[in-house]
């Protein structure tokens, strides 16, 4: 007897039990958290070659030399002329050293490092503003196609890991990067990318606190096992999967796949930034919630008689305040408490409480405000926030970014 596919599937589920249903969600390791969502300045690819009495002394000396070189690069990039500052000042503004590649000998240290600088302190020394315009929050859906299989968050992929490693501190794009845990694999998958329906996309981006979608895509071609790998990268945008640009990179062996993808992420970021500055990366108006219908008042139905208790009802409604949704960055638990405290201190705010918490990402705060939302926006801007949006939905940020530098050409990758 030959069974139809749905009947056979139902029989398998009945025999194997609930564990078979959960296997699709729990059978693989999923989720790669972004390494950094801060707004610090970053200078990468700083080469050092330092000798010392011991390996530790050479390593510390190499880090100090990297700080000096990176500060000169950052100063020139921001229009400061490349003037040097003291090592003590550098120690106070450097927030981290990123080891990209290092070789440690008994008395020698050779490495390629990245240096991150505290944005506020560095900007004050250079005499520039630490704030700049950024894009609206963009939900990143990285799709990898390898061996004919399309994958987003169904399992850990090298492409997802490359986007998690990418530091967004120097980008003008406000990336919202899902970790791939929880319901991410069900909401964001290769099938969803091909669905242009605005209603479901609007529900998804509201869930992640975003305003639009970016779909960076890579198609990997392996010449033979362990041999050269070719990556075809595409910058796509929006629910219609619009193509903004494409390029191809090649690496000599599979061991360089991570470097290939990291370079591809940086070039895609530069492509998205150029599209933003040229106006091609504009939000899709169809993703905005439809406007509420205006009430229709029938004057003939009201009549000339005054309605008893109408004045009291209007007065009670006027004093209730309006509900405003505020999206804000929450890198830590203390950032949640500090932002709530600052919003509550604004005159006219009756209540401010976090309704959706996402540590390391973007959280949602529900604010009850007596007055015009435009007045709340002005009050937030006067307290040092950059405010995006209008009406009852606002996005606030403490810092904004500048464009990323060009990817160094000498990285062993051709394209």
C-alpha positions in Angstrom: 0.0 0.0 0.0 1.4 3.4 -1.0 0.8 6.3 1.5 0.4 9.9 0.5 3.1 12.3 1.9 0.9 14.1 4.5 -0.4 10.8 5.8 3.1 9.3 6.0 4.3 12.4 7.9 1.5 12.2 10.4 2.3 8.5 11.0 6.0 9.3 11.6 5.1 12.0 14.1 2.7 9.7 15.9 5.3 7.0 16.2 8.3 9.1 17.1 6.5 11.4 19.5 6.9 15.1 20.4 10.7 14.9 20.2 10.6 14.5 16.4 8.7 17.8 16.2 11.2 19.7 18.3 14.2 18.3 16.5 13.9 20.9 13.7 14.4 23.7 16.4 16.7 22.1 18.9 18.8 19.7 16.8 21.5 22.2 15.8 23.6 24.9 17.5 22.1 28.2 16.6 22.8 31.8 17.5 25.9 34.0 17.2 25.7 37.2 19.3 27.3 40.3 17.8 30.7 41.0 19.4 30.2 44.8 19.6 27.3 47.2 19.2 29.1 50.3 20.7 29.6 53.6 18.9 33.4 53.8 19.6 35.8 54.9 16.9 37.8 52.0 15.5 41.0 51.9 13.4 41.8 48.4 12.1 44.7 46.8 10.3 47.5 48.5 12.3 50.8 46.6 11.7 53.5 46.5 14.5 56.9 44.9 14.8 58.5 45.5 18.2 61.4 43.9 20.0 61.8 43.7 23.8 63.6 42.1 26.7 60.8 39.6 27.2 57.9 38.4 25.2 55.4 40.3 27.5 57.5 43.5 27.2 57.5 43.2 23.4 53.8 42.6 23.4 53.0 45.6 25.6 55.3 47.8 23.5 53.6 46.7 20.3 50.2 47.7 21.8 51.5 51.1 22.7 53.0 51.6 19.2 49.6 50.5 17.7 47.8 53.2 19.8 50.1 55.9 18.5 49.7 54.8 14.9 45.9 54.4 15.2 45.5 57.9 16.8 47.3 59.5 13.8 45.0 57.7 11.4 41.9 58.6 13.3 42.9 62.2 13.7 43.5 62.6 10.0 40.3 60.8 9.1 38.3 63.2 11.3 40.1 66.3 10.1 42.4 66.8 13.1 45.7 67.0 11.1 47.3 63.9 12.7 48.7 65.7 15.7 50.2 63.3 18.4 49.1 63.3 22.0 50.9 61.8 25.1 50.8 58.1 25.9 48.9 58.9 29.1 46.2 60.6 27.2 46.0 57.7 24.8 45.7 55.2 27.7 42.7 57.2 28.9 40.8 57.3 25.6 41.6 53.8 24.2 38.7 51.5 25.1 40.1 48.3 23.6 42.8 46.5 21.5 41.5 44.0 18.9 44.1 41.3 18.0 43.5 40.5 14.3 46.7 38.4 13.9 49.8 38.1 16.1 53.1 36.2 16.4 54.9 36.2 19.7 58.6 35.3 20.0 60.9 35.3 23.0 61.9 38.9 22.4 59.8 40.0 19.5 56.2 40.8 18.8 54.7 41.0 15.2 51.0 41.6 14.9 48.2 43.3 13.1 45.9 45.0 15.6 42.7 47.1 15.8 42.4 50.0 18.2 39.0 51.3 19.5 38.8 54.8 21.0 36.1 56.2 23.3 33.9 58.4 21.0 33.1 61.2 23.5 36.7 61.6 24.8 38.3 61.4 21.4 35.9 63.9 19.9 36.5 66.4 22.7 40.3 66.2 22.1 39.9 66.6 18.4 37.4 69.5 18.9 34.6 67.9 16.8 31.1 66.8 17.6 30.6 63.2 18.7 27.1 63.1 17.0 26.2 62.7 13.4 23.2 61.6 11.3 22.6 57.9 10.9 20.1 55.8 9.0 16.9 54.5 10.4 17.2 51.1 12.2 17.8 48.4 9.5 17.1 44.7 10.3 20.0 42.6 8.9 19.0 39.2 7.4 22.2 37.6 6.1 21.6 34.9 3.6 24.2 32.3 2.5 23.8 30.1 -0.5 26.3 27.2 -0.6 25.9 23.9 -2.5 22.5 24.9 -3.7 21.2 25.4 -0.1 20.0 28.7 1.2 20.4 29.4 4.9 19.8 32.4 7.2 19.4 31.4 10.9 18.5 27.7 10.6 22.0 26.9 11.9 25.3 28.6 12.5 26.8 29.6 9.2 30.2 31.3 8.4 28.2 34.3 6.9 26.2 34.9 10.1 29.4 34.7 12.1 31.1 37.2 9.8 28.3 39.7 10.4 28.4 39.0 14.2 32.2 39.9 14.1 31.7 43.1 12.2 32.1 46.2 14.3 29.5 48.8 13.4 31.2 51.7 15.2 32.3 53.5 12.1 29.2 52.9 9.9 26.4 55.4 9.1 24.0 52.4 8.9 22.1 51.6 12.1 22.2 47.8 12.0 19.9 45.7 14.0 21.6 42.2 14.0 19.5 39.3 15.4 21.5 36.7 17.3 19.7 33.8 15.6 18.3 32.4 18.8 14.7 31.9 20.0 12.2 32.4 17.2 14.7 34.0 14.8 15.0 30.8 12.7 11.3 30.7 12.2 10.6 34.4 11.5 13.7 35.1 9.4 14.5 32.4 6.9 15.2 32.0 3.2 11.5 31.5 2.5 10.5 34.8 4.1 13.0 36.7 2.0 11.0 35.7 -1.1 7.7 36.8 0.4 6.9 40.5 -0.5 3.7 40.6 1.7 3.9 43.9 3.6 1.7 42.9 6.5 4.0 40.1 7.8 7.1 42.1 7.1 5.7 44.9 9.1 5.0 42.5 12.0 8.6 41.2 11.9 10.4 44.6 11.8 8.2 45.8 14.7 9.3 42.8 16.7 12.9 43.8 16.3 12.5 47.5 16.6 13.5 48.2 13.0 12.2 50.4 10.2 13.5 48.5 7.1 15.3 45.4 5.9 18.8 44.7 4.6 19.5 41.4 2.9 23.3 40.9 2.4 23.7 37.7 0.3 26.7 35.6 -0.5 26.8 32.7 -2.9 29.9 30.5 -2.3 31.5 28.3 -5.0 34.2 25.8 -3.9 36.5 24.6 -6.6 37.4 21.4 -4.8 37.6 20.3 -1.1 40.1 22.6 0.6 40.8 24.5 -2.6 39.9 28.0 -3.8 36.6 29.6 -2.7 34.8 32.2 -4.8 32.2 34.4 -3.1 29.6 36.4 -5.1 28.3 39.1 -2.8 25.0 41.0 -3.3 23.7 44.0 -1.4 19.9 43.7 -1.3 17.3 45.8 0.4 13.6 45.9 1.3 10.8 43.4 1.2 11.0 43.3 -2.6 14.6 42.0 -2.3 15.9 44.9 -4.5 19.5 44.6 -5.7 21.7 47.6 -5.0 25.0 46.1 -6.2 27.2 43.1 -6.5 30.9 42.1 -6.5 33.0 38.9 -6.5 36.0 37.9 -4.2 38.3 34.9 -4.4 40.5 33.3 -1.8 43.2 30.6 -2.5 42.0 28.0 0.0 39.2 27.1 2.4 41.4 28.3 5.3 40.9 31.9 4.2 37.1 31.7 4.1 36.7 33.8 7.3 38.9 36.5 5.8 37.0 36.4 2.5 33.7 36.9 4.3 35.0 39.6 6.7 36.2 41.6 3.6 32.9 41.0 1.9 31.0 42.4 5.0 33.1 45.5 5.0 32.6 46.1 1.2 28.9 45.5 1.6 28.7 48.0 4.4 30.5 50.6 2.2 28.0 49.8 -0.6 25.1 50.4 1.8 26.6 53.6 3.0 27.0 54.9 -0.5 23.4 54.0 -1.3 22.3 55.9 1.9 24.2 59.0 0.9 22.8 58.9 -2.7 19.2 58.4 -1.5 18.9 54.9 -2.9 18.5 53.4 0.6 15.3 55.1 1.5 12.7 53.4 3.7 9.8 51.6 2.0 6.7 53.6 2.7 4.5 50.5 2.5 6.2 49.2 5.7 4.8 52.0 7.8 1.6 51.3 9.6 -1.5 52.5 7.7 -2.9 55.8 9.1 -5.9 55.5 11.4 -9.2 56.4 9.7 -10.5 59.8 10.6 -13.8 59.8 12.5 -16.9 60.8 10.6 -19.2 63.1 12.5 -22.8 63.4 11.5 -23.9 66.9 12.5 -27.6 66.0 11.9 -27.4 63.2 14.5 -26.0 65.4 17.2 -29.1 67.7 17.4 -29.3 70.9 19.3 -29.7 69.4 22.8 -26.5 69.5 25.0 -25.3 66.1 26.0 -25.3 65.6 29.7 -21.8 64.9 31.2 -20.0 65.6 27.9 -17.8 68.3 29.3 -16.7 66.1 32.2 -15.9 63.2 29.8 -13.8 65.5 27.6 -11.9 66.8 30.6 -11.2 63.3 31.8 -9.9 62.2 28.4 -7.7 65.3 28.0 -5.8 64.6 31.3 -5.1 60.9 30.4 -2.0 61.7 28.3 -0.8 60.0 25.1 1.2 56.8 24.7 4.5 57.2 22.9 6.7 54.2 22.0 10.4 55.1 22.3 13.1 52.8 20.8 16.5 53.0 22.6 19.8 51.1 22.7 20.4 48.9 25.7 24.0 47.6 25.7 23.7 46.8 29.5 21.2 46.7 32.3 22.4 50.0 33.7 21.7 51.7 30.3 18.0 50.7 30.7 17.7 52.2 34.2 19.6 55.4 33.1 17.4 56.0 30.1 14.2 55.4 32.0 15.3 57.8 34.7 16.2 60.5 32.2 12.9 60.2 30.3 10.9 60.3 33.6 12.7 63.6 34.5 11.1 65.4 31.4 8.2 67.6 32.4 4.9 66.2 31.3 6.0 62.5 31.4 3.6 60.6 33.6 5.1 57.2 33.2 8.1 55.6 31.4 8.7 51.8 31.5 10.5 49.3 29.3 7.9 47.2 27.6 10.3 45.0 25.5 13.8 44.4 26.8 16.7 43.3 24.4 20.0 43.5 26.2 22.7 44.2 23.6 20.2 45.4 21.1 17.2 47.8 20.8 14.5 47.9 23.5 11.1 49.5 23.5 9.9 51.9 26.2 6.2 53.0 26.6 6.0 56.6 27.7 2.8 58.3 28.8 3.1 62.0 28.0 0.8 65.0 28.7 1.2 67.2 25.6 2.2 67.2 22.0 4.7 64.4 20.9 6.7 67.1 19.1 7.3 68.7 22.5 8.6 65.4 23.8 10.9 65.1 20.8 12.3 68.6 21.5 12.9 67.7 25.2 14.8 64.6 24.3 17.0 66.5 21.8 17.8 69.1 24.4 19.1 66.3 26.6 21.7 65.2 24.1 19.7 62.5 22.2 19.5 62.1 18.4 15.8 61.6 17.7 14.5 59.8 14.6 10.8 59.4 13.7 7.7 61.4 14.4 4.3 61.1 16.0 3.9 58.5 18.7 7.0 56.4 17.6 10.4 57.7 18.3 14.0 56.3 18.0 16.6 57.8 20.3 20.4 57.4 20.2 23.2 58.8 22.4 25.9 58.6 19.6 26.1 58.4 15.9 28.7 57.2 13.5 30.9 58.3 10.6 31.6 56.4 7.4 34.0 53.4 7.6 37.4 53.7 5.9 38.2 51.8 2.7 39.2 48.1 3.1 43.0 47.7 2.8 44.0 46.3 -0.6 46.8 44.2 0.8 44.8 41.4 2.4 45.6 38.4 0.2 42.1 38.6 -1.5 41.5 39.3 -5.1 38.3 40.6 -6.5 
